[in-house]
């Protein structure tokens, strides 16, 4: 709606006053030209979206639902027979990671807005973004040596006398995956959340503070509800990103169950089996689809309320 | 530049480009396509290519890597197949380095030249992988570039008397839970090779798995072996990848694990693994695999290609390049290579695993069909 109104304005400004008779025709021609121009401007992006997203998507759906040229659910049967636990595992790991990312980024954003120690705020504000610039594969490689049984973390604990050397254990399993995801994705969400929090009208916060509310209560009852849409968008983007990461589960945890990306890579590399790999891919699409749908429904309801 | 001079040189260049091969032989470029990990591409570009060019000033070597694993071999095949389908008079792949599975397929499809008798080094090849590639008869069509072998690496500080058989290994893991680690089947070939070795050890007829014939009923007999492997897995650590096993050995987190012998020695040479670590090839054996030099049927520069393979499989190059620099086992018979190596290098390679051990316990990978079926059976019955 907004776009149309803006186009209209531009057109009016650009129109020179002419004879009334040709006005309607000219306006129609102008409008077609504007539409064409708009289409032309959109065309490259649209072509790229179609070629790089829509076509591969349709192609992978077609590959998932056919076996040797005929329609079949065999790929899905096999995917569930072999990887049902991995599907659940993936969903739980990503779900838990997303929840933790939400908690930590709200905590970081909250401290940046409500904290009272200026130095601590400055240090945190400078520090928390760093993982944003580290690629997943590098993060995974670091975690491999950091979280291992005799890795940097445990060795430091032992050196500090916090734990006994025989009591150390490796975190290179599902816990390692979650730790890596949370470490890597939190800054992204925290950046969005902190920005939204900083843009809030501070009057509500000050009012609550004047009435004696604790900082935690202000965060939970006043700040978070106002930045919720931003938080949810950040979390959904993180969910989708993590679902597509291969390096982290591959490098951090070798065991089973594992994440769907590892299974997809394995089906292709070991068997050239694109059918089952695409079936697994489609299952991940459905997961993101479900999350996106929840989000859309949520925003629609919010809009309806307004 | 004067325009006339420019035109003249342009015409000369054009004439050279369209000149018949007889004249062009003065200076040819051969295309060497290599499937496999980066170290194999490095081997051709950094070592083999320059050494060959030095000896043959008229020939330039252009090396192309097509990526690791069977997928890399697949790309080479696709390139050749496209030119064959287009009925091209010559193909632009002169020498290819491929895996066993693809070599068998290429021989079956008739896209390879039978060149081994035309090169002098052909007679130095003795291992049966030069004739049999995962059940396919490739006799005469391939020259092994090297052999790589899996073995059990162990830390002598933690294991004084390493197991010599699979049964001893099982007993050892029961006594020392979580001290043996391997990388399952999704994290790289050293783990896959260990699983193949396990199936060989627990099969009534392992020879059939390695040489064929293929019988779809055979897989039904793997149940007990896989159940035992599942139980074995309770006492071991699943490591993240080939490198993951070596990392954990290095940090002392595990005391034993299957590794590729060449990776093991390279890591030791790079200081990423203590020099005290040792290798043991347990009975009845673990698989290894060669990579093959092949020459396509319609290679554009057939003579230069043969010259290149002859050079690459000569005892001196096999000693210096394959054994000394890259820690692989030679593709030709080791006895021809020994004379070109100093004692220390020879002893390092054959210290833990003697040539006799290698001959008796160095197994081939299973043939194509069983190769896939064992992996799937593992997923179904062990990992699930």
Interface residues (C-beta under 8 A of the other chain):
Chain A: X81 X82 X85 X144 X145 X148 X149 X150 X151 X170 X172 X250 X251 X252 X253 X254 X255 X256 X258 X262 X263 X266 X268 X269 X270 X271 X272
Chain B: X69 X70 X71 X74 X183 X184 X185 X186 X187 X237 X238 X239 X240 X241 X244 X247 X248 X251 X252 X253 X372 X375 X376 X379 X380 X383 X384
